[in-house]
Amino acid sequence: MMDAAETPDKVATAKSSDMARAAAKSADLHGVFPYLVSPVDGDGRVLTGVLAKLSDDLIGKGVHGLTPLGSTGEFAYLNEGQRQVVVETVIAATAKRVPVIAGVAATTIVDAVAQARRYERLGADGILAVMEAYFPIDDAGVVAYFRAIAEATSLPVVIYTNPNFQRSDLTIAAIVELCKTPNIRYIKDASNNTGRLLSIMNATGGRMQVFAASAHIPAAVMLIGGVGWMAGPACAVPEASVLLYNLCRAGRWPEAMVLQRKLWALNQAFAKHNLAACIKGALELQGYAVGVPMAPQAPLSDAGRAEVRAALVAVGAL
């Protein structure tokens, strides 16, 4: 029987919300998700044409999803308007062929929640949640931040930790607490510590699926139970990345490791040089006019360009 305070509209809305959250809970994200670059010209305009073409080409080469506004996407250097244009462009270019997991990053819960809701309205299929901080935040604050994002949206949420660049890391205890939230089912960990990934899997009892970062050896992460990787290098080597994923899924480990050794050179270049500069430099070599990183970041050096070129040639990507 309907409560006196309830109306049919309220009941319908509640049921719709419940169904959406159930769908998010059952969503299956896996595979290769390139962290897209954000092409921006010297006047701050997002170069939507090349971003749309890159997105379309990556889908044509078999990637399983796209992630705008990750680290490679220079989210920390973009204003609100630029971020929205990037997300809108990728969603439009993708046309629901693969999931788009849009990056949300903020120093406050209010801002993060607003971003998550905005990207859901635009048509994103998931949220990559990043916590920015000037002052250190304790575990309770970290959990509150990520949980607020998840509770603000019906979409699946990938929590992202990169202790090399963040003031407040996600501890194992915080991750265990967060995995109790129904739509927080994935984590991308860029800690350089593959053992930590196994600790996360063990501590969460399989409730938190793990994506590798460029700092990890993707084949090794797949071997211990990872579901794929979200990383900038996949922008430049999508076909080889998808082949590596398929070999791992098939348990063809000797073949996978032959390919992994070749691909690792690009990961090493990515770690050595500016993240966005490396991938933008690689894409420029491949004919995508994505430009250089936003100032004051430096473009890829001549030595870096030569290193990236050699890595691309080694895997047939140039």
Secondary structure, 3 states (H helix, E strand, C coil): CCCCCCCHHHHHHHHHHHHHHHHHHHCCCCEEEEECCCCECCCCCECHHHHHHHHHHHHHCCCCCEECCCCCCCHHHCCHHHHHHHHHHHHHHHCCCCCEEEEEEECCHHHHHHHHHHHHHHCCCEEEEEECCCCCCCHHHHHHHHHHHHHCCCCCEEEEECCCCCCCCCCHHHHHHHCCCCCEEEEEECCCCHHHHHHHHHHHCCCCEEEECCCCCHHHHHHCCCCEEEECHHHHCHHHHHHHHHHHHCCCHHHHHHHHHHHHHHHHHHHHCCHHHHHHHHHHHCCCCCCCCCCCCCCCCHHHHHHHHHHHHHCCCC
